[in-house]
Amino acid sequence: MRRLAPSRSAGRLPAALLARNSLPGTAPVGLRIAGLLVAGAAILPLAYLVIVIAGSASEAWDAIWRDRTAALVARSVGLTAAVTLSAIAIAVPAAWLTVRTDLPFRRAWAAVLALPLVIPSYIGAYAIISALGPRGFAADLLGVTELPSISGFPGAWLALTLFTYPYVLLPVRASLRRLDPQIEEAALGMGRTPVEVFRTVVLPQLRPAIGAGALLVAMYVMSDFGAVSIMRFDSFTTSIYTSYQASFDRTSAAALSALLVALMFVILWLESRSRSTEALYRSTPGSQRQALRIPLKRWRVPATAFCGLVASFSLVLPVAVLVYWSGQSVAGDVDFGEIGSAAANSLLASGICAVVAGICAVPVAVLSVRYKGRFSSGIERLTYIGHALPGIVVALALVFFGTRVVIELYQTLGMLIFAWVVLFLPLAVGVVRASLLQVSPRIEDAARSVGRTRSNVMRTVTVPLMASGLLAGCALVFLTAIKELPATLILGPTGFETLATEIWSATGSGFFEGAAIPALILLAVSAVPLYLLTVSE
Amino acid sequence: MSATGQNSGVSAITCTGLAKSYGRVKAVDGLDLEVERGSIAALVGPSGCGKTTTLRLLAGFERPDAGTISANGRVIVGVGTFVPPEHRRIGVVFQDYALFPHLDVAGNIAYALGRKADKERVAEVLRLVGLDEITDRQVHELSGGQQQRVALARALAPSPDVVLLDEPFSNLDASLRDRLRQEVSRILRETGVTAIFVTHDQEEALSVADTVAVMSEGRIEQIGSPEEVYSRPSNRWVAEFIGEIEVLSGQVREGRAECELGSVPAGDAVGDVDVLIRPESIAVSVQASRRSVPAEVVSRRFFGHDQLLALRLGSGRVVRSRQLGFPTWHAGDRVHVTIDGPADVTSAASNGEAAPSSVN
């Protein structure tokens, strides 16, 4: 009965302002400068690549318009499309079987089928080629000297599919669990068979999750270097690497890099579009009821066989191969001193990278959470650029930068760390930002109001409260950097071998025993974050 | 605080022309406020009226676009002056308490005491709020009421001149809320600190504060003692916000405003007026009297200690009357109605609301 003048409701504050995660006013100058420095560093490789290309525009143009380039685009896009489709073909049935049916050992299958995520593509490719390749484990076992070559497109396709399908499996599983089972029950009640219901009701609702996962796979494949180079498949990244090594033709490597980045941005653009439509499909909240589980009946055996087949190629085979070759290597002529120093190098470089990335992430996260605005969101977006840049492109750009601008830094560990920080800063910023979002700004206000200065509050309240997030961010960067291959190959100081380069060069020369133990160490290290993730769930 | 500004000595807080916009939204729009030392003041208004922004301006978490703020005669916000929050001697109790989750109870208090912190001082502060038993408890182990008292203790620890409380009781369940209202106002009075609290609950404002400032659209509509604001609202909006009210149109003749329920003193109003009457000022009787008008009970809602009657007057207009729980009235009873208690008369044009009340 109380009537308010029309302007009263119009004068209400928007909810976003009332929520007040952000502090008012502009950020302190020191913070803004730190943010600008980090953003500048993140954008430097791409910016310098553009400068290089602009400096010899006509050569770059010629390099792009060569016949070879069209074939290269066709091959890379073809491989990306093939891997993406086959990843979907494996992931969607696997997700459905492990969420919605009475598949025996459902939960165990779900965990096992997600595990290949931790296997870097080059270790997977190494496992496949050393098992199924001409001089491989299967040939040994069968007692034949020659098997048909798996290298080229089939090998790259198989390796990348087997180790990227979890990127689709995980979101689809999550989405399946969130679906409102009542919608399906309603459809069943209208007399539709379970298969029809899946096609007409479930699948359309899964489309955003499939799309999001597929685009992650596409970005992975497009920027992958390890698997395609081991499988000797000519893709963008391997062509860039070859052009770079043939050092007289670096302009062409730069031009190809620019084209690759353009393709990555296309995929990113598709991804952002798929995200904006996602909300349309989300089921209403409150439907926490258990979904109905479909009895497999006579399909139990084929369904189990399907999961078993996927798991045996994507998990059992690599692990078995690594163990087999490790056994061989202990007997053979493997230089353990070399592996030890490679492991030490890996630990050292990734450790430094993790600390640097963590330090760089703090000002970006504080700006984006506490001082929302155009300046902060610009800074934050620039630091996410690494997400769209293949490692080989960043490395190549920094080679140009190192040889033309900062000669004294070229061929130093600093240059490699710089490349890694650019590549993995988005991971650190994401985690640190999330942890800062958990800290109520009113806690900082409260500290101010009892007489503490802004910098004192930062030191005594904000940093202690976000410490665990910062640590997690550093750990994530560490575990990702330790697996990195192309930038390490290109930017590592002469004679600087890491576990990743050790695996790559040993496999490249057919010395499978030499790659086994480094690969096992890397796998063990990579399994840690997945384990932590499942424990925290 | 004083509506007329006749207080002796320096006010604890004086604001003039305070303004703050977010984009095109004017959160605070030319606010004037004066709070007397040692008193408890309430800023009450609907959500989005700018009361929390006002509090944050006072604390120094926001910079106003215009206006000045003085605390105890010292300018803390003015042209070329902006004292940061840590130097204002103004404590804050937040709605969600905002306790430091990485410190225990004693740690929270010691943090606020800063360099002066020692075991004895911490214990002293906690004794003030009745929490000296739980000093080493972690913050997340405390109940809502305990967290609130820790937040209050932390705000009081550095002996501030003023304490600001943002919706201090809204996160507590109803039975606890009433006890804590009494408890908190006792502690505030014991320490003699000046307190300003923000609430959307008019009952809370009336029962806890010495002075109530009713806010709407970034301005103060009325400021005064709880009794003043309740019984002599400055306009119809305040009247409706601060409680149930019946608004009847009337005309002033010979110093009295005449409306359908009878006549009341008109004050200095002339011409067409609105007569504002609280339901408890509408008396009901079976007996007719010289001033009474006949009515019929349309419906009755029983609340235990009181009951709310809907009465249809001769014109068909329905008004509400709040009566004690006894005697029992029934729908259909023929009764006689008089105005018995304060009523307020405002010029009909003063509210800027042309249409008649929608109660009919």
HADDOCK unambig.tbl for C-alpha pairs under 7 A between the chains (distance, minus, plus):
assign (segid A and resid 1 and name CA) (segid B and resid 358 and name CA) 6.41 0.50 0.50
assign (segid A and resid 1 and name CA) (segid B and resid 359 and name CA) 6.56 0.50 0.50
assign (segid A and resid 2 and name CA) (segid B and resid 240 and name CA) 6.30 0.50 0.50
assign (segid A and resid 8 and name CA) (segid B and resid 217 and name CA) 6.40 0.50 0.50
assign (segid A and resid 11 and name CA) (segid B and resid 25 and name CA) 6.18 0.50 0.50
assign (segid A and resid 11 and name CA) (segid B and resid 26 and name CA) 6.88 0.50 0.50
assign (segid A and resid 11 and name CA) (segid B and resid 217 and name CA) 6.43 0.50 0.50
assign (segid A and resid 12 and name CA) (segid B and resid 48 and name CA) 4.64 0.50 0.50
assign (segid A and resid 12 and name CA) (segid B and resid 49 and name CA) 6.71 0.50 0.50
assign (segid A and resid 13 and name CA) (segid B and resid 25 and name CA) 6.64 0.50 0.50
assign (segid A and resid 13 and name CA) (segid B and resid 27 and name CA) 6.86 0.50 0.50
assign (segid A and resid 13 and name CA) (segid B and resid 48 and name CA) 5.54 0.50 0.50
assign (segid A and resid 24 and name CA) (segid B and resid 62 and name CA) 5.99 0.50 0.50
assign (segid A and resid 442 and name CA) (segid B and resid 98 and name CA) 5.72 0.50 0.50
assign (segid A and resid 443 and name CA) (segid B and resid 98 and name CA) 4.62 0.50 0.50
assign (segid A and resid 443 and name CA) (segid B and resid 99 and name CA) 6.35 0.50 0.50
assign (segid A and resid 443 and name CA) (segid B and resid 100 and name CA) 6.41 0.50 0.50
assign (segid A and resid 445 and name CA) (segid B and resid 61 and name CA) 6.94 0.50 0.50
assign (segid A and resid 446 and name CA) (segid B and resid 92 and name CA) 6.48 0.50 0.50
assign (segid A and resid 446 and name CA) (segid B and resid 98 and name CA) 6.82 0.50 0.50
assign (segid A and resid 448 and name CA) (segid B and resid 85 and name CA) 5.82 0.50 0.50
assign (segid A and resid 448 and name CA) (segid B and resid 86 and name CA) 5.01 0.50 0.50
assign (segid A and resid 449 and name CA) (segid B and resid 85 and name CA) 5.36 0.50 0.50
assign (segid A and resid 449 and name CA) (segid B and resid 86 and name CA) 5.16 0.50 0.50
assign (segid A and resid 449 and name CA) (segid B and resid 90 and name CA) 6.36 0.50 0.50
assign (segid A and resid 449 and name CA) (segid B and resid 91 and name CA) 5.47 0.50 0.50
assign (segid A and resid 449 and name CA) (segid B and resid 92 and name CA) 6.43 0.50 0.50
assign (segid A and resid 450 and name CA) (segid B and resid 86 and name CA) 6.21 0.50 0.50
assign (segid A and resid 450 and name CA) (segid B and resid 91 and name CA) 6.25 0.50 0.50
assign (segid A and resid 450 and name CA) (segid B and resid 112 and name CA) 5.20 0.50 0.50
assign (segid A and resid 450 and name CA) (segid B and resid 155 and name CA) 6.70 0.50 0.50
assign (segid A and resid 450 and name CA) (segid B and resid 158 and name CA) 6.43 0.50 0.50
assign (segid A and resid 451 and name CA) (segid B and resid 86 and name CA) 3.75 0.50 0.50
assign (segid A and resid 451 and name CA) (segid B and resid 87 and name CA) 6.12 0.50 0.50
assign (segid A and resid 452 and name CA) (segid B and resid 86 and name CA) 5.36 0.50 0.50
assign (segid A and resid 453 and name CA) (segid B and resid 86 and name CA) 6.06 0.50 0.50
assign (segid A and resid 465 and name CA) (segid B and resid 102 and name CA) 6.78 0.50 0.50
